[in-house]
Amino acid sequence: MESSGSGQPEAAEVRNRGVRKRRWGKWASEIRLPHSRGRIWLGSYDSPEKAARAFDAASLCLRGRAAVLNFPQHLPPDIPSFQASLSYRQIQAIAARHADRPTPSRPSQAETQGAVSSFIDIMAAAKTIL
């Protein structure tokens, strides 16, 4: 983030989890592994929204229901159960696929709550199957 000379970040720039701006203008995304100092590189993107969506997909893969998301209203539809052991490359591929999806129009709060509860139901069903 750029500063205005006073050491404070500019108010116009929104911060997303797992996203940072490179000096040359691209947006980098990475995620820390749970209970580890390790990280998974998720890629460089043209916009902060794409980088944030990549982070969200990776976070759901790694943390499931405990994931803190940048866009909880835009859950990735094809995330496997977080109980499944995914390789770093699989997580990177899922994150890249979700980052490149077009962002749908912003849903209402009721639609967001419905989507989150549906996702939780799906995750619970997947857990009982495994």
ABEGO torsion letter per residue (X at the ends): XBBAGAGBBBAABBBBBGBBBBAAGBBBBBBBBBGBABBBBAEBBABAAAAAAAAAAAAAAAAEAABBBABAABBBAABBBAABBBBAAAAAAAAAAAAABBBBBBBBAAAAAAAAAAAAAAAAAAAAAX
